[in-house]
Amino acid sequence: MDDATTGDGAQPAADLEMAFVREYLNAHVPAHPLTPEEEKRRWREAMLYASLKMEEVTSRAHLMKGLHDRHGG
């Protein structure tokens, strides 16, 4: 398991994920009040965005570790 899912990095990972959720919500402010269903969809989209960004962070970390290990670091 990686730090994003274990006790060691759980809180920083959760904080980062919530930052991505806020980033999405702030970038996609509705022009009009949303119905409860629209608001639910907006939150689902924000969570999907955050999940994809977390995968990107994890992939980059693994890539950097691999490069570091390969070059004798």
NORGI-V997680 format. One record per helix or strand of 3 or more residues. SS is the DSSP state (helix for helix, strand for strand). FROM is the first residue (numbers start at 1). LEN is the number of residues. If there is no record, write none. Layout:
SS,FROM,LEN ; SS,FROM,LEN
This chain:
helix,10,18 ; helix,36,35
